[in-house]
Amino acid sequence: MRRSLEDSYRHKGLRKKLVDTVKGKGIQNKLVLEAIHQVPRHFFLDSAFDDVAYTDKAFPIGEGQTISQPYTVAYQSELLDLKKGDKVLEIGTGSAYQAVILAAMGAKVFTIERQKKLFDENKSFAYLKQYANIKFFYGDGFLGLPTFAPFDKVIVTAAAPEIPPKLLEQMKIGGKMVIPVDTGDVQQMRRVTKLEDGIDIEYFDNFSFVPMLQGKNS
C-alpha cells in the first residue's frame, strides 16, 4: 500500500466537513466527534484514495476487507459509551482506523486481526507507533484474548452469525459489547450489556459488514 502521511490544511478542512456530516446523521458524543476531527483518515488508505478519503463511504483495503464508513465507525464508537481509560477489545483491526479513533478517545485498545497481511501492514505502519495505548494481535476473533481479560467494552467490526460466547466470558459485569449480528447482507447493530445473571440486549439500526470468520488466515 502506498500511503500519504502529509496532513495538509485541505485534509483538516475535509475532516471538519466529515464531522459535520456524521453530526448531521445524529452522532452527538463529543469524544467521538473530536476523534473523527483529529485522526487523518487518509493515512489509512492507499494514496490513490486521497481525494475521496473524507467522503462518508467505506473503501477496500485488501484481503476482501474494507475501512468502514466514518458514520459506522462513529455510530459504533458512540454506542460503546466509552469512558477514558476503558479497556476495549476490538475484533477485526482491518485498517486500524477504528482502533485509533478509540485510542484517541482515551481507551486502552486490544485489537485482533485474522488476516496476517493486514496485521503485518499495521505493525509496520509508522503512524500507529504514537499510540502506545493500542496493542495489536494476530488471531481468531471468536476466541478473544482471555489472557488480557476482563474488558470494559468489546467492539466487533464484522458481521457475526451470533454473539460469540467466549467474548461474553471476557467482559466485566456491567461491560458492553457493540456487535452487528446476522448472516445475511444486512445486519442489525446490537449492544449487549453483561449482567450478574445474564445479558441485556438492545437493538439499533441496520448496517452491512463483511462477515466475521473463524480461524486465522496466513
Secondary structure, DSSP 8 states (H G I E B T S, - for coil): --------HHHHHHHHHHHHHHHHTT---HHHHHHHHHS-GGGGS-GGGGGGTTSS--EEEETTEEE--HHHHHHHHHHTT--TT-EEEEE--TTSHHHHHHHHTT-EEEEEESBHHHHHHHHT-GGGGG-TTEEEEES-GGG--GGG--EEEEEE-SBBSS--HHHHHTEEEEEEEEEEE-SSSSEEEEEEEEETTEEEEEEEEEE---B--SS-B-
